[in-house]
Amino acid sequence: MQEAAQAGELIRSYWSVENRLHYVKDVTMGEDKNQIAHKQAAKNVSLLKNIALNLMRLKGYKCVKTAIDLHAHNIKTLFQWLL
C-alpha cells in the first residue's frame, strides 16, 4: 500500500510542476508562439519569463494572468519588484 501512496505522490508532484510552470509559460505567457529563431535568444527569453513568473509568485499572486494584466505596463512597479 505504501508503494501506491509513493506512486501517487510522484504523479501529483509531476503534475504540480506541469501546471505551475509549463502550462503557465505555454498558455499565459505564449511561449509556444515564440518565433525567436536564434537558440540562445530563445533561452534568454525563457529565462526572463521564469524570473518574471517567480517574482509574481513571490509577490503573492496565485493567478499569473491577473499579475500580468495589473502590472505589465507599470514599469515603476516592475522595477520595485527587483529591489
Buried (B, 14 or more C-beta within 10 A) or exposed (E): EEEEEEEEEEEEEEEEEEEEBEEBBBEBBEBEEBEEEEEEEBEEBBEEBEEBBEBBBEEEBEEBEEBBEEBEEEEEEEEEBEE
